Amino acid sequence: MAAPTPTPPSPRRTVLGRLSLPERNYVAEALRTETVGGVILLAAAVAALIWANTFGKNYESVSQFHFGPEALGLNLSVTHWAADGLLAIFFFVAGVELKRELVAGELKDPKAAALPVIAALCGMAVPALVYALTVFVGDGSMTGWAVPTATDIAFALAVLAVIGTSLPAALRAFLLTLAVVDDLFAILIIAVFFTDSIDFLALGGAAVGLVVFYFLLRAGIKGWYVYVPLALVIWGLMYNSGVHATIAGVAMGLMLRCTVREGEAHSPGEHIEHLVRPLSAGFAVPLFALFSAGVSLQGNALAGVFTRPETLGVVLGLVVGKTVGIFGGTWLAARFTKAELNKDLAWADLLAVASLAGIGFTVSLLIGELAFEGDGEMVNEIKAAVLIGSLIAAVLSGVLLKLRVRRYKALYDAEELDEDQDGVPDVYEQDNPEYHLRMAAILERKAAEHRRLARAAGATSSETDSPA
C-alpha cells in the first residue's frame, strides 16, 4: 500500500504585503482626495484657532447663530448644523468605504481582515484604558473615556503631505483600512453611549425611510433628485429621534452596492463615493473643524491640559494609548497567526504608522462635545487636549517616519516604476509574458542606439587622432 502523500504546509500570510492592482489603484485614488482634504482641514483648524483667540465674541456669536425650520425641530446653531448635518456626509462616505472593504477590499477575507480589525479594536481599547487609569489616579470623571479612541485619516494624511513622506502602498492601505474600522466602532460608540432618550415615532419614520432608500437602490432607480430629498428626510427624522443624526449617513452608505457587475467599470457605491468624497473631505469636514476647533487659549486652557486628569487622559490616550494599542495588537495578531512581516518593511515602520493614528481630530472633537455637553468650560479644555494630543502625535510620527524616509522613497519609486509605459506598474507584470517581450524590444532599441553612438564616437576619435 502506497504511503499517503503528505499535505504541503499552507503558505504563511504576510503582514503588510503587496496589494492587488485594483486595491492599490483604489487606495491611491482615495488617499489622494483625503490628502487634499486633510490640508484644507489643517488650514480650517488654524483659522478657527486664530478667529477664536482674536475675535472671540464674533466667533462665538457666529457659532451660536440659529437657523432652520422650528416646526420640524431643526432650528439649530451653526455649530450644531456642522456637527450633525455636515458630518453626516463624512459618515456616509465612511459607510460606503466600510461596505466596499467588506465585499471587495481588505476585509473581504476573514483571515486577512482579522489583523486590521484586531489592530483597530486594540487601538480603541488601550486609549480608553489609559484614559480610565489617568482619571482614576487623578480622581477625575470617566465621562470622556471615548474621546481618545478615534483616528482622523484626513489629518494624518495632511501630516504626511507636509513632511513629504512617500509611504509604500502597504502602509498606506493599512492606515486607510484601520481608519475605516476605527470609524465603524466610533459610530457604534456614538449610537450606544451618547443617546439619552429616543423618540420611537421619529426613529420608526427614519427606519421606514431607510427601507424605501434600500428598495429604490435595489430597483435600480437612478437620479440624485430622488435620493437627496429622501436622504434629507431620513436625516431629519433620525435627528429628531434622539439618535445622533450621523448614524443616518453611515446607514445609507452601507446600503449601496459595492460589487461590480458585468459591463460596469465601477460599482455604484464606488461611483457615488468618488462624487461625494471631495465634498466630504474638502467642504463638510473642514467646515466642521472651523466651528469646532475654535479653542480659547486664554487663561489656563493650555496649562490645565496637563493638570486636569480628564484632559491629561485624552492626551495620553491619543499619544501613548493609540501607539501601544495598534502596534501591540498587530504584533500579537501576527505572532499568534504565525504571519510574516513583509520583508521590505520592519516593525519600526508599523510603530511609526501606529503613532500617526494618534491624530484623533474630527471624531474626537465630536465625541468630546457629546460627552461633556452643557459644560462649556470642560468642552473647551477637552478640545484643547485633543488638539495638543494630535499635535504631539503628529510630531512624534513625523520624526519616526523621517528616520526611514529614504527606504520609503525607494520602495515607493519601485512600486510606481512603469518602464514599458502601459499604465501598469512593472511589479504587477512580472508573470506577464507580453510585458517581458515589450521590455526586450525597448532594451533592443536602446542597445541599437548605443551601438550607433559608439560607432559615431569611434569615428570621431579616429578623425581627431589622424595625422595632419
N, C-alpha and C positions, 0 to 999 in steps of 0.2 A: 504494500500500500504506500502510495507516494506521500511524502511528508507535506503537510499543508503549507501553502505559500504564505510567508509572513506578510502581514499588512504593513505597508510602509508608513512611517510616522507622518502625521499631518504636519504641514509646514507651520512654523511659528508665525503668529501675527506680528506685524511691525507697527510700533508706536510712531506716529507722525510720519507714516510712509507716503510715497508719492501718490498724488490724487489722480483719478481718471481724468481724461481730457475734458469731457463735458463738465465735470465738477470743478476742474481748475478754471475753465472759462467763466462759469457761473460765479465762483468766488472772486475772481479778478474783477468782474463787472460790478458785483455787489459792493465790494470794498472800495472800488474807485468812487462810487457815488457817496458812500459813507465817509470817505476821507474828505471830500469836498464839503460835505455837510458838517463834518467834525470841525473843520477850520472855521466855518461860519458860526458854529456853536461856540467855539472858543472866543470868537470876536463878540458874540452876543453876551457871553458871561462877563467879559471885561467891560463891555459897555454898561451892563447892569450894575456892576460894582462902582464904576465911575459916576453913573447917574444917581445911584442911591446915596453916595457919600459926598456929592457936591450939591445936588438939588434934591435932598431927601424928601422934603414936603411935596414937591412936584411929583417925584417918583411914587410916593405913597398915594397921592390923590388920583393919579392915572391908574395905578394898580387896583385901587378900590372903586373905580368908576363902574357903576352898574348899568347894564342894558340887556334887552331881551324881553320876550313876552311874559309878563307877570302871570297872565291867566293860565299859562302852560307850566308854571313853576320854573321858568327859565330866565328870570331876571337876575343875572349873575354878574359878579365883578369881572374885570378884565383878567385878573389872576386866575379866577375860577374857570373862566372860559378856556384859558390856556392850558390849565391842568386837566380839566375834564373833557374839553372839546378837542383841542389840537392834539393832545397826547393819545386820543382815540385813534387818530391816523397813524401815529407811531406804533401803537399796539396792533393795529390792523396789519401793517407790514410785518410785525413780529409774528403774527398768526400765520400769514402766508409763508414766511420763512420756515416756521416750525413744521407746517404741513408738507412743504417741499422736502425738508430734511427727513421727515418720517417716511415719505413714499418714494423719494428718488435720490436722497442725499446720504450723508454720513450716518444718519440714524436709521436707515432702512434695514441694515443688517444688525440684528440684536447684539451679536458679538462685538461688532465694530462700534455700536452705539454705547456699549457699556462704559467705555473709557471716558468719553466726554460727559456722559450723564453722572458717573461717579465723581469726576473732577468738579462738575458744576455743583453737585449736592454738597460735597466737602467744602467747596468754595463759598457756600452759603451757610453751612452749619458751623464751621470754625469761626467765621467773623461774629456770628450770633453768640457763640460760646465765649469768645474774647470779650465782647461787649458785656455779657452777663457776669463774667468774672470781675471785670473792671468796676461795674456798678455795685456788685456785691461787696467788694473790698472797700469801695468809697461810700457805701450806703446810699446809692442813687436809685433812680427809677428804671424799671425794666421796660418801660413803655417803648423806648426806641430800639429794641433789640433787632428789628428788621432793617433799620436804616443802612448798616454797612454790608448788607447781603447782596446788593446788586452791582452789576458791571455795566459801564457805559461804553459800548463798542465804538460809537462815533467819536467820543472824546479820546479814547485810546488810539484810534487811527489818526486823529489830529496830532497827537503827540508823536506818532511815528512819522507823519509828514513833516513836522517841524524839525525833528532831529535827523531826518534823512536816512532812515534805516530801511534797506530793501529786504524785508523778511522773506525767506523762502516760502513757497506756496503752502507747504505742510503746516508751518507755524501760523500762517495767516488763516488757513482753513480751521485749525484747531481753535484759534481765538474767536472766529465767527460762530462756529458750532457751539462753543462754550457759552457765548453771549446769547444765542438762541435758546438754549436750555435754561440758562440763567433767567431770561425774560419770562419763560413759562412759569418757573417757580415763583418769580416775583409777582406775576399775575395772580397765582393761587394764593399767595400771602395777602395781597390786597383784597381779594374776594372773600377770603375766610376770616381774616383778623381785623379788617377795617370796614366791616359792615355792621352798623349798630342796630338799625331797625329796618324791616323790609315791608314795603307796600306790595302785597301779593297781587293786587289787581294790576298795578303797573308792570310788575315783573311778569305776570301772565301775558300781558299785552306785548311786552318785549319778546317773550318766548314765541308767541304766535307770529310776530313779525319775522323772527329768525327762521321759523318753519317755512313761511312764504318765500323768504330770501333763498332758502335751500332749494325749494321745488322750482323756483324760477331758474336757478342755475342749472339744475338737472334737466329742465325742459329745453335748455339751450336758448332761452330768451336773452337777447343782447340789447345794449343801449344804456348809456350812463344815466339817461333821463328816467329810466325805470329804477335803477339800483340806488342812485344817490338820494332821491327823496325818501325811499324806503329805509335806507341806512340812517337818515336823519331822524325818522320816526322811531326806529328801534333805539337809537342813541338817547332820544328824549325820554322814552318810556323807561329805559334802563336807569337813566339818571334819577328819575322820579321814584324809582323802586327802592332807592337806598343803597343798591349795589353800585360800586364805583363804575361810572359810565364807560371807562376804557375797556371793561370786560366785553362790551358790545363789539368793539373794534376787533379784538382778538377772536371772538366767536365767529364773526363774518369772515375773517381771514382764513380760519381753519376750514370753512365750508368750500372754499374754491378748489377746483380740480387742478392738481399739480402734476398729473401724469400726461405724457404726450401720446396722442393717438395718431393713427396713420394719416399722413397728409399734413400734419402740423409740425411747424418748425419749433414752436414753443407751446407749452401748456397755457391755458387761460390764466392760471394762477401766476405763472412767471411773467406773462404779458402785462397783467394788471399791476403786479409788483414793480415791474420796470417803469410803469407810468406813475405810480403813486410814491415810490421810494424817494425820488427827488423832492416831491412836495413835503414828505415827512422830514427828510434829512436837511433840506435847505430852507424850510419855512416853519413847519409846525414845531419841531424840537427847539430850534434857535429862539423862536418867539416865546416858548415856554420858559427857556433859560433867561430871557430878558426880564421876565416878570417874576422869576423865582430865585434867581441868583443875586438879586439886589440886597446883599447883606450889609447892614450898617456896621462899619468897623470902628465906630466911635466908642469911647469908654473902654470897658474891659472885654469887648467882644472877642478879640484875639487872645488876650491873656487868659480869659476864662475858659477857652477851649481846652487848655492843658491842666486846669484846676478842677473843673466840674467832672464828676465821674461819667455823666451821660455823654458829654462831648468828647472826653478823652476816650471813652469806649468806642465811639464812632471812628475816631482817627486810628486807634489801634486795630479796630476790626477791619478797616479798609487796607491799611498798610501791612499789618502782620497777619491778620486772620485770612485775608484773601490769598496772600502768597503761600502761607503754610498749608491752607486748605486745598488749593488747586494742585500745588506741587506734590504734597503728601498723598492726596487722593489718586493722582495719576501714577505716581511711583508705586503705591500699594496695588493698584489695579493691574499694572504691568507685571509686578512681581508675582501676584497670585494667579494670573492667567498665563504666566510664562511667555509674555510677549517681549519682543526685542525692540530696542530703540533704533530708529533709522540711523544707519552707520554714518551718514553725513552730518548728524547732529549730536549734541551732548546734552546731558541732563541740565547743565548750566543754562542752555537755551530755553528749556521749559521753565526754569526758575525765573528767567527774565520775563517771559510771557505771563507767568503767574503774577509777578509783581505789577505788570501792566494792567492786569484785570482789577487791581485795587482802585482804579479810577472809577468811582461809582457815582457819577454826576446826576444824570437826568432822573432815573427811577429812585435814587437815594433821596434827592430833594423832594420828590413827590411823596415818598413814604414818610419822610421827616415832617412834612406838612400835615399828613393824615394822622401820624402818631401823636403829635403834640398840638392838635387843632384846638384853638381857643387860647393858647398860651403864646402870645406873640413874641415875648422875650426869649422863651425857650426855642421856638421855631427859628428865630434869627440866629441863636447860638448853635443850634444843630446844623443849620445851613452853613455857618462859618466852619464848623467841624468837617462837614462833607467837602467843602472847598479846600481846606488845608490838608485833609487826608488824601484827597485826589491829587493835589499838587505834590505832596511828598512821594506818593506812589509813582507819579509821572517822572519826577526827577530820579528816583531810585531805578526805575525800569530803563530810563534813558541812559543812565550810566552803565547798567548791566548789558544793554543791547549794544552800546557803543564799543564795549570791550571785544565784541565778536563781529563788528561791522564789516571787516574785510572778508571774513568767512561767509557772511550772509550775502555780500555783494557777488562773490564768486559763485555761490550756489544759485543766486537769482539770475545771474547772467547765463549760467549753464542751462537753467530751465527755460529761458526765453530765446536761446540761440536757434535761429532758423536759417541755416546756410543755404538750403535749396529754395528758400523764399516761397514756400507753398502755403504759408499761413498757419502751419502746424509746427510747434517746437520740435526740434530734432530728437529730443529724449523720448518722444512718444512714437517715433517711427523706426526704431532700431530693428523691429521684426517685420518691416515692410520692404520687400524686395525692390519695389519701384523707387523707394527713397534712395537705396544704395546705388541703383542704376543712374538716377538723376545726379547724385553726388559724384559718381565715376565720370560722367560726362562733363560736369563742372570742373573737376580736377584735371581731366584730359585737356580741356580748353586752356586752363591756367598753365599746364605743363607746356603746351604748344606755344603759348605766348612767351613763356620764359625761355624756351629754346630759341625763338626768334630774336628775343632781346640779347641772348648770349651770343648768337651769331653776329648781330649788329655790333655788340660791344667788342667782339673779337676782330671784326673788320676794321673798326675804328682804331683799335690798338695797333694793328698791323700797319695802317697808314701812318700813325704817329711815329712808330719805330723805324719806318723805312728810311734809307739814306737819301739825302737831298739830291 
